[in-house]
Amino acid sequence: MIRDYRDRSPASRDGGTLVEDIMEAHDRDPSLVAANDLVAALTGPYVAGLDTVANTLASLVYAVLKHPAVLERVRAEADALFARGALTDEAISDLPSINGAVLETLRLYPIAVAQPRVANRDFEYAGYPIREGEPVYCAVTHAGADEALPGQGQRGASPANGDGGRQRGNAMIESYWSLA
């Protein structure tokens, strides 16, 4: 990537790519992105993107196959989409079953299961003292399955709840869990 960037004339670069942004930042100020960090800075987002997309898609396939009624709706929606011909942004934006399955997958099987943080002040959580400067790990997967939280848990959104399963406040659309 570095060699390809250097081999192209500035006029031939189309601008706006991450590679160009990183390389231009390095060229402007080598201390901002050191030469020995360029390979990691350029390939890291690509590798991270492959991993997260692959794992999310695997979880999506698992979740949809686990619920035959959802699989039927998703399949019918996809068949209807492709039967209309060329894909458009408008057509892709109107896929409630597919979008709902994706959002539920992201909620129930998030890629980042915990977010590390450092306490910026002393506090107490569930009876445990946390001191400023101590590492804290926030379990982001727990909130999406906690029955005690409004609109969460395995049966948080449901077509039977009077809103057609669409609880936009917590980004759940037609929860496939409600069909289990």
N, C-alpha and C positions, 0 to 999 in steps of 0.2 A: 504494500500500500504506500509505503514511504517512497520507494523507488518510482512507482507509477505516478505519484503526485509530483515528484521532482522532474520526471521526464516530460510531463505535459507543460506547455507554455501557459502562463497566467491567463492569456486570452482564451485558451481552450477549456479552461475550468468553468463548469456551469454554476458554481457557487451554491452555497446553502447546504452542502453535505457535511456530515460530522467529521469526516476525514479532512476536508478542507478547513473547517473551523479549527480543529486541533492543530493541524500543520501551520496554519496562519498565526495562531496564538503562539506556537513555538518559535516561528520565524520572527515575530514581533518582539518576543521576550522569552529567550531560552530558559530563563529561571522559572517562568510560569509553568511550562511543561518541559522538563529536562529531556535531553536527547535519549538518555537511557530509560526513560519512562514512556517514550512514544509508542513502542510496540504494544505495551499493556493498555495504554490509553486508547489506542486505535482498535484493538481486537476485543477488549473487555466488554464493551456494550454489545458487540455481535454475539459473543459466546453467551453472555448473560441472557440475551434475547432468545437464542436458540433453546436454552435450558428452560426458561420460564414458559415459552410457547409450547414446547414439547410436553412439559408436565401438565400444563393447563388443558391441552387438548386430550391427553390421556385421561385426565379426571373427567372431562366433559363426556368423552365416549363412555366411560364407566357409568357415570351418573345417568345418562340417557338410556343406555342399554338396561340398566337396573330397573327402569320404569317403563314398561311396554306402552302405556297410554301416552307418555311423553314422546317416546320414540315414534309412535304413529303420527302425532301432531307435527313433530319436527320434520319427519320424512315428507308428509303431505305439503308442508310449507315450502320445503326445499324443492320438491317436484314442481309445485306451482310457480315458484320463482324462476326456475330454469326453463319452464314451458313458455314463459313470456318472451323469451329471446335474450338479447344482450342485457347484461347486468348494468343497472344504473344505481347511482347513489340513493335516489329516491326509493327504488325497489328494495334495496338492501336495508334501508332504515325502517321498513315496515314489515318486520319479521318478529311478531310478539312471542311466539313459542321458542324460536331459536334464541332470541335475545334473552328471554326469561331463563332458558336453560343455561346460557353462558353466565348470566349474573348470579344465578344460584350456585353454579359450579365455583365461581370465584369466591362467593361467600362461604361455602361449605368446605372447599378445598383450596384455601389460599396458598400461594407459593411461599410467601414469607410467613412462617408460623409464629415468629416472635420478632419483636423489634427491640434491639438493645438500646438502652438509654442510660444516662448518668443523672442521678438525682441532683437537682440544682438547689435544693434546700432540704432540711430535715422534715420528715412527715411520718405519719403512721398509716399503714394500710392493713386492714383486717386484723388489727391487733399487733402487727409486726412493725417495730421501729425501722425506718429507713433513714440513713444519715446522708447528708450532703456529700457528694462525691462517690457514693456507692453505685455499683452497676445495678441496673434494674432491667429485667426482661419482661416486656409486655406481651402476653400471649394473645395475639390478634385472632387466633382461630377460636378461642373460647366464646367471644361475644357473639359470633355468628350462629352458635348452637345453644346458647343459654336461654332456656325456656322462661327465665325470670325477666328477661329484657323485652320491652314492648316490640312486637313485630318480628321477633327472632325465634330461634329454635326450629325444630324440624317441621312444625306446623304453623309457622309464623304468618305466612301469606296463604290465602286460600280463596278459590273462587266462591266458596260459601260464605265469605266474610262480608259480602254485600258490595265490594268494590271490584268484583271481577278478578280478584287475585292481584290487582295492581296496587301496591303500597309504595308509591313513588318516594315517600320520605325516606325509606330505607333501601331503595333501589331494587326491590324484589318485584318481579313480574311473573304472575302465574307460577308460583312455586311448584315444582314437580313433586316435592315432598307431600304436598296436600293430596296427591293422587295415590300415594302408597297405601 
